[in-house]
Amino acid sequence: MSGWFECVPNFSEGRDPAILRAISDAALGVPGVTLLDVEANADHHRSVMSLVGPGDGLVEAVFRMMRVAVERIDLTHHRGEHPRMGAVDVVPFVPLGRSTTPEAIALAERLADRVWTELHVPVYLYGDAARRPERHDLAVVRKGQFEGIRDTIAQDPARAPDYGEPRVHPTAGIVAIGARPVLIAYNAYLDTADVSVAKKVAHAVRARDGGLAEVKALGFDIQERHQAQVSMNLTDYRKTPIHRAVEAVRKEAARFGAAVTDTEVVGLVPEDALLDAAEFYLQLNAFDRATILERKVRAASEPRATASAGSESMSAGSLEEFSSRLAARTPTPGGGSAAAAAAALGAALGEMVVAYSLVPETPDTTLSEAGRFFADARGRFLKGVDEDSASYERLRGARRAMKANPESSAAREEYRKAVWTATDVPLVTARLAAATADRMESIRSRTKATIASDLTTGLALLRAAQRGASANVRINLPDVAKSGQSVAAIEKELAILDGSGEPR
């Protein structure tokens, strides 16, 4: 699996540096995988490690880390503030960029099979990988913790694992492995040591008790600081951003005579989440994030970095250069790259329409969020311009290798992967173009009438891109089937996309 993912395994160890070092060192040396961050908390007796890389490499790296944890962590002697049920408590896979949730689920299932087969630790699948609806919620999966699950798993069918026998590992317990979107772990410290206050605040702000959408929260006693803590997981920071969460905590804490002294992010956080907070507290209206110095520097340096690596980016050049290459009698760039470029132009018009429609005196959250969506989509479409050409060149090479050596299993496998990539790249473009057009259509009534023609042009470009990319997918389906892969799900999705792509 060539796409990139983040994996954030949580280990039930936050006090012994030697064990933490042994776990993190186990990931070193796996090609393409980078350990980005290690966060350990002694009171919680827990650590969170963040890795990124291609899916295959991540599965290998995380499995090596889990093997060390199972050998070194004994839950029968483990006590900490944070709930836990396993030496490795939870392992989520997070799709990045053009990677998809189904791919992340496949990684979770592959790791789960190895964990049971080789480590003899049973596995619950949770989040988007859950096979039972109630197991989508990690709190439900972990209910009872290690001791409670250990004592009931054999008798209660509802506690049966998805992988393995109905018995916990005697010292390593059981693990939840799954897939989810980006999550922000965010803690607020109160100016009181009374943990009951933190628990009442957590009850008020968490989603399951009628609080904020996509927020999970617990109250903890952080003895090291002599403070109570409201520990939150923001499972969708677009629905409840960081600033809204902390303001809700402040308001609820004030009811009990307490205040927030400081906060912390555990692990990694998306850049846009912090920019959302900056816009809120600085009262910035119609702020263009493209004006941030570092983003300008990245935009200026990335094309040069690509070119210096020997891979010139078509999307980084002028429109004249790109159209000339498109007109040439060469296999690439072709229709797939043109579809992605058209979609990028459509998304850019969406950004412009939003920028002109926002009124500083009357902030419009829906429009602001749409503008960020269009900006993100434009960047992904621009990457798609190059990715489509690269995927087709890879397919041409795989076909030549198959023709030269039809009996080679390596050549057949490379052909299978290449034909799938050449199909998946335009499929992602088609999906995103349709979603971007739908988003643009949904804000029509909020935009200025004087720029209606720009909105119409943007929609036309996006619908054309969706149809063109879908056609690219269809032309590859016979090759996908010939390589032994099912095309039924793709054909069904294309039928749905084609319906959404009809003129409105």
Residue pairs with C-beta under 8 A, 6 or more apart in sequence:
1 54
1 55
1 56
1 103
1 106
1 107
2 54
2 55
2 417
2 421
3 54
3 55
3 95
3 96
3 97
3 98
3 99
3 100
3 103
4 52
4 53
4 54
4 55
4 96
4 97
4 99
5 52
5 53
5 54
5 55
5 58
5 93
5 94
5 95
5 96
5 99
5 103
5 104
5 107
6 50
6 51
6 52
6 93
6 94
6 96
6 182
6 268
7 50
7 51
7 52
7 58
7 61
7 62
7 91
7 92
7 93
7 94
8 48
8 49
8 50
8 51
8 91
8 92
8 94
8 183
8 267
9 48
9 49
9 51
9 62
9 65
9 66
9 88
9 90
9 91
10 46
10 47
10 48
10 49
10 88
10 89
10 90
10 91
11 20
11 23
11 46
11 47
11 48
11 49
11 65
11 69
11 73
11 87
11 88
11 89
12 45
12 46
12 73
12 75
12 78
12 80
12 84
12 86
12 87
12 88
12 89
13 19
13 20
13 23
13 40
13 45
13 46
13 47
13 69
13 72
13 73
13 78
13 87
14 20
14 40
14 41
14 42
14 43
14 44
14 45
14 46
14 47
14 80
15 40
15 42
15 45
19 69
19 72
19 73
20 38
20 40
20 47
22 68
22 72
23 47
23 49
23 65
23 68
23 69
23 72
24 35
24 38
24 49
24 65
26 61
26 64
26 65
26 67
26 68
27 33
27 35
27 49
27 51
27 61
27 62
27 64
27 65
28 35
30 53
30 57
30 60
30 61
30 64
31 57
32 53
32 54
32 57
33 51
33 52
33 53
33 54
33 57
33 58
33 60
33 61
34 51
34 52
34 53
35 49
35 50
35 51
36 50
36 51
36 52
36 268
37 48
37 49
37 50
37 267
37 268
38 47
38 48
38 49
38 50
39 47
39 48
39 49
39 266
39 267
40 46
40 47
41 47
41 82
41 266
42 224
43 80
43 81
43 220
43 221
43 222
43 223
43 224
44 80
44 81
44 82
44 220
45 78
45 79
45 80
45 81
45 82
45 84
46 80
46 82
46 84
46 89
48 185
48 266
48 267
49 65
50 267
50 268
51 58
51 61
51 62
52 58
52 96
53 61
55 93
55 99
55 103
55 104
55 106
55 107
58 93
58 107
59 107
59 110
59 111
59 114
62 91
62 111
63 111
63 114
63 115
63 118
65 88
66 88
66 91
66 115
66 119
66 121
66 175
67 118
67 119
69 87
69 88
69 172
70 87
70 88
70 119
70 121
70 169
70 171
70 172
72 87
73 87
73 171
73 172
74 87
74 171
75 84
75 86
75 87
75 146
75 171
75 172
75 173
76 170
76 171
78 84
78 146
81 220
81 221
81 222
82 220
82 231
83 142
83 145
83 218
84 142
84 145
84 146
84 173
85 141
85 142
85 144
85 145
85 146
85 149
85 173
85 174
85 175
85 176
86 121
86 146
86 169
86 172
86 173
86 174
86 175
86 176
87 121
87 169
87 171
87 172
87 173
87 175
88 121
88 172
88 175
89 142
89 175
89 176
90 126
90 138
90 142
90 175
90 176
90 177
90 178
91 108
91 111
91 175
91 176
91 177
91 178
92 108
92 127
92 177
92 178
92 179
92 180
92 183
93 104
93 105
93 107
93 108
93 178
93 179
93 180
94 104
94 179
94 180
94 181
94 182
94 183
95 101
95 103
95 104
95 179
95 181
97 380
97 383
98 380
98 383
98 384
98 387
98 425
98 428
100 428
101 128
101 179
104 128
104 129
104 179
105 128
105 129
105 178
105 179
107 179
108 125
108 129
108 177
108 178
108 179
109 125
109 129
111 177
112 123
112 125
112 162
112 163
112 177
113 163
115 121
115 123
115 163
115 175
115 177
116 122
116 123
116 161
116 163
116 164
119 169
119 172
120 164
120 169
121 164
121 169
121 172
121 173
121 174
121 175
122 153
122 161
122 163
122 164
122 165
122 166
122 167
122 168
122 169
122 174
122 175
123 161
123 162
123 163
123 164
123 174
123 175
123 176
123 177
124 135
124 141
124 161
124 162
124 174
124 175
124 176
124 177
125 131
125 135
125 162
125 163
125 176
125 177
125 178
126 135
126 136
126 137
126 138
126 141
126 176
126 177
126 178
127 136
127 138
127 178
127 179
127 180
128 136
128 178
128 179
128 180
129 177
129 178
129 179
130 136
130 178
131 162
134 140
135 141
135 162
137 208
138 176
138 178
138 216
139 208
139 216
141 176
142 176
144 152
146 168
146 173
146 174
149 159
149 168
149 173
149 174
150 168
150 173
152 159
153 159
153 160
153 161
153 166
153 167
153 168
153 174
154 166
154 167
159 166
160 166
161 174
168 174
180 235
181 235
181 236
182 237
182 270
183 233
183 234
183 235
184 233
184 234
184 237
184 242
184 265
184 269
184 270
184 273
185 231
185 232
185 233
185 234
185 265
185 266
185 267
186 232
186 233
186 234
186 242
186 245
186 246
186 263
186 264
186 265
186 266
187 229
187 230
187 231
187 232
187 263
187 264
187 266
188 229
188 230
188 232
188 246
188 249
188 260
188 262
188 263
189 222
189 225
189 227
189 228
189 229
189 260
189 261
189 262
189 263
189 264
190 197
190 198
190 201
190 227
190 228
190 229
190 230
190 253
190 258
190 259
190 260
190 261
191 227
191 258
191 259
191 260
191 261
192 227
192 228
192 256
192 257
192 258
193 221
193 226
193 227
193 228
194 228
194 258
195 219
195 220
195 221
195 228
196 219
197 219
197 228
197 253
197 256
197 258
198 219
198 220
198 221
198 228
198 229
198 230
199 218
199 219
200 219
200 252
200 256
201 217
201 219
201 230
201 249
201 252
201 253
201 256
201 258
202 217
202 218
202 219
202 230
202 231
202 232
203 209
203 211
203 217
203 219
204 211
204 248
204 252
205 211
205 212
205 215
205 217
205 230
205 232
205 245
205 248
205 249
205 252
206 212
206 215
206 216
206 217
206 232
207 213
207 214
207 215
207 216
208 216
211 217
211 248
212 240
212 244
212 245
212 248
213 236
213 239
213 240
214 234
214 235
214 236
214 237
214 239
214 240
215 232
215 233
215 234
215 235
215 240
215 245
216 232
216 233
216 235
217 230
217 231
217 232
217 233
218 230
218 231
219 228
219 229
219 230
219 231
220 228
220 229
220 231
221 228
221 229
222 228
222 229
227 261
228 258
230 249
230 253
232 245
232 249
234 240
234 241
234 242
234 245
237 270
237 273
237 276
238 369
241 273
241 276
241 277
241 280
242 273
242 274
242 276
242 277
243 276
243 277
243 280
243 281
246 260
246 263
249 260
250 259
250 260
253 259
253 260
272 289
272 372
275 289
275 292
278 284
279 287
285 358
285 360
285 363
286 355
286 358
286 360
288 355
289 295
289 372
289 375
290 296
290 299
290 375
302 313
302 316
303 313
303 316
306 312
306 313
306 316
307 313
307 316
311 386
311 390
313 386
314 321
314 322
314 325
314 333
314 337
314 385
314 386
314 389
315 322
315 341
315 344
315 382
315 383
315 385
315 386
322 333
322 341
322 385
325 333
326 333
326 334
326 337
326 338
331 392
331 393
331 396
332 388
332 389
332 392
332 393
333 385
333 388
333 389
334 388
334 389
334 392
335 468
335 471
335 472
336 384
336 388
336 389
336 391
336 392
336 425
336 426
336 429
336 468
336 469
336 472
337 384
337 385
337 386
337 388
337 389
338 468
339 388
339 426
339 429
339 430
339 433
339 464
339 465
339 466
339 468
339 469
339 472
340 381
340 382
340 384
340 385
340 387
340 388
340 429
340 465
340 469
341 381
341 382
341 385
342 461
342 462
342 464
342 465
342 468
343 377
343 381
343 384
343 429
343 432
343 433
343 436
343 461
343 462
343 465
343 466
343 469
344 378
344 381
344 382
344 385
345 458
345 461
346 433
346 436
346 437
346 440
346 457
346 458
346 459
346 460
346 461
346 462
346 465
347 374
347 375
347 377
347 378
347 381
347 436
347 458
347 462
348 374
348 378
348 458
349 454
349 455
349 457
349 458
349 461
350 370
350 371
350 374
350 377
350 436
350 439
350 440
350 455
350 458
351 371
351 374
351 375
351 378
352 451
352 454
353 440
353 443
353 447
353 448
353 451
353 454
353 455
353 458
354 367
354 368
354 370
354 371
354 374
354 443
354 447
355 371
356 447
356 448
356 451
357 364
357 367
357 443
357 446
357 447
357 448
357 451
358 364
358 367
358 368
358 371
364 446
366 443
366 446
367 443
367 446
367 447
370 439
370 440
370 442
370 443
373 436
373 439
374 436
374 439
374 440
377 432
377 435
377 436
380 432
381 429
381 432
381 433
381 465
384 425
384 428
384 429
387 425
388 425
388 426
388 429
388 472
391 418
391 421
391 422
391 424
391 425
392 422
394 418
394 421
394 422
395 415
395 418
395 419
395 421
395 422
395 479
397 418
398 411
398 414
398 415
398 417
398 418
398 419
399 415
401 408
401 411
401 414
401 415
402 408
402 411
402 412
402 415
404 411
405 411
412 483
415 483
416 483
416 484
416 485
419 476
419 479
419 480
419 482
419 483
419 485
420 480
420 483
420 485
422 476
422 479
423 473
423 476
423 477
423 479
423 480
423 490
426 469
426 470
426 472
426 473
426 476
427 469
427 470
427 473
427 490
427 493
429 465
429 466
429 469
430 465
430 466
430 469
430 470
430 473
430 494
430 497
431 493
431 497
433 462
433 463
433 465
433 466
433 469
434 462
434 466
434 497
434 500
434 501
436 462
437 459
437 462
437 463
437 466
437 500
437 501
438 500
440 455
440 458
440 459
440 462
441 459
441 504
444 455
447 455
459 504
463 501
463 503
466 497
466 500
466 501
467 498
467 501
470 494
470 497
470 498
470 501
473 490
473 494
474 494
477 487
477 490
477 491
480 487
480 490
481 487
